[in-house]
Amino acid sequence: MKLRAKIIDLKVGKRMVLLHEKDALEIGVLAHDWVKISSAKYKTAAFVDTTQSYLEQGEIGIFKDLHDQLKAKDGGTVSVSLAQPPESIKFIHKQIEGESLTKDEYFSIIRDVVDHKLSEIQIAAFLLAGEFHGSTIDEIEYLTRAMIEAGKVIDFDRSCYDKHSIGGVPGNKVSLLIVPIVAAAGLLIPKTSSRAITSSSGTADTMEVLADVEFDIDELKSIALKASGAIVWGGKLGISPADDLLIRVEHPLNIDPVGQMLASILSKKLSVGADHVVIDIPIGAGAKVSTMEEARKLAESFVELSERFKMHLQCGITYGGQPVGHTVGPALEAREALLALQGKGPASLVEKATALAGILLEMGFKAHPDEGKILAKDILASGKALKKMREIIEIQGGNPKVQPQDISIGHETIALKAPCDGFVTNVDNAAITAIARAAGAPREKGAGIELLWKRGCKIKKNDVLLQIHAERNSKLNEAYTLALKMNPITIEGMLLRKIPKFT
C-alpha cells in the first residue's frame, strides 16, 4: 500500500510507525504487528500502532527514530506491507513452554532486541519466561556471550579491576571511595556505572555532581590510563546495549530474573576488559537478598559463571539492612564521599568501601590474603585516595579543588521528627528510596535525604530523624507527605508489649 508520510518530530526509543485504523485493516495488521516500509532509496521495518484521529486515512506517521534511517520526505510517498515476524519469536515461545534454548537461539533473541525487532511485549515475555522457569548455567553463559557480542568491547591491554553491587540499598556511594583507593595502589580500575532506574542515585549520578561522566571509548581509555581509574556512565560507550533495553522492560514489571542479572553484570564487566572483579551482595530486610543462604547461592552462581570466562571474581556479602552512610541523593552522597576521603566519613561507608577495595588489592597482589582491608584503610588515611580522586575529577573535567561545602544541596528542606523517646529499631530501605525520589532525586541532583539517626541509636521525642532536601517546594511537600505515610524510621521503647492490658 502506498501512503503519504507525516514526519513526527518525536523520538520514542523504538522502531514504530503510526497507521490509521482503516489503513491498518486494509494492510492486514494490528497494533504491535511488524511491517516493511520503503521510501525512494531506503528500506526498513517497524512495529505498528494505530489511531483514529491523529492521522488522516492514507497517511503514515513516521517518528524521528525511524525517519533518521528511512529519510522519507514529509508528504512524500512510502510503500507499506505486512512483514514476517522475527525468527526469534519462535525461540521465545519455546522458552515460555519451559524448554532450554541453544547458544544460537539466545544470540538470535539478543540481536533482535538490539535491532529493535522485538516489541516491549515480546521482550517482557522473554524476561518473564526466565523469571518463572529459571535458566541453567549454560543458558546464562549463552545469554552473557550474546550480550557481549551485540555491543562494543574495550581492550586496555593489561589487567583491569572492577567492582559491582547488585543494588537494593540506598546511599551506596562506595565506588567513589573504592576507585581512588584501588587506583592509588597502582591497579587499573575503569569503573563504568549506570544511572539510577529505581534507586535514588546511581554511581554515575553521584559522580556527575563532581565531574563529567559521559565519554566515548577512546576518551575513557585515555582517562583511565592516565589516572589508573575512572568513574563514568556506561550508556555512551555502546557496551552490552541489550542490557539497558531489557532493564527498561523489567522495571515496570518489577522483576529481576537471576539469570538475566548475572548475564547483565558480567557482560558489562567483560565488555570493559575487567578480569578481576568483586561483586557486592548486600543482605538484609529491604535488600534484594534477604538471607545468607540466598546470598551464598547467588555468589556461587557468579563464581561458576565467571570461571567460564576465565575471570577472577570474588563476592563480598555485606550488611544491607539500612542505607550506607547518612545520605541519600546525588549531591548529598557526593559530599559525604568527599568527607570520607578526607577522613571524616561515617563508619558504615568507610568499613564497606575498604572491605571491598581490600578484596581487589588482594587480587592484584598488593596485599597478602586477609590483609587487603588494612592496606585500603592505610591508603585512605594517608590522603593518597583523596589525591587520586582529585586527579580523576580533574581529568574528567571537574574542579579538583572542590570541597564538600562547595557542593550545592537542595535549599528546600523539612524535618521528620521522632514522635516519642525510644530506640531506632528499623530504617526502611524502600521507604527511604521512595521519599528521596519523590523529593526529585536523582534527576534533581540537590534532592535527597539526610539520616540523622540509624538503627540502635537512642533518641528523644522531637529529635530530627531525617532531613528532606528538594530543589522545589512542590517536590518537598510531595516527599514529606509520603514520609508521613510510609513511616521510614521505626521508634520503639524498651517495653514492646504489655500482656494482658490493665483496664
Secondary structure, DSSP 8 states (H G I E B T S, - for coil): -EEEEEEE----SS-EEEEEHHHHHHHT--TT-EEEEE-SS-EEEEEEEEESSSS-TTEEEEEHHHHHHH---TT-EEEEEE----THHHHHHHHHTT----HHHHHHHHHHHHTT-S-HHHHHHHHHHHHHH---HHHHHHHHHHHHHTS-----SS--EEEEE----TT--THHHHHHHHHHTT--EEEEE---SSSS--HHHHHTTTS-----HHHHHHHHHHHSEEEEEGGGTTSSHHHHHHHHHHHHHT---HHHHHHHHHHHHHHTT--EEEEEEEESTTSSB-SHHHHHHHHHHHHHHHHHTT-EEEEEEEE-SS-SSSEESHHHHHHHHHHHHTT-S-HHHHHHHHHHHHHHHHHTTSS-TT-HHHHHHHHHHHTHHHHHHHHHHHHTTS-TT--GGGS---SEEEEEE-SSSEEEEEE-HHHHHHHHHHTTTTTSTT-EEEES--TT-EE-TT-EEEEEEESSHHHHHHHHHHHHHH--EEEE-S----SS---
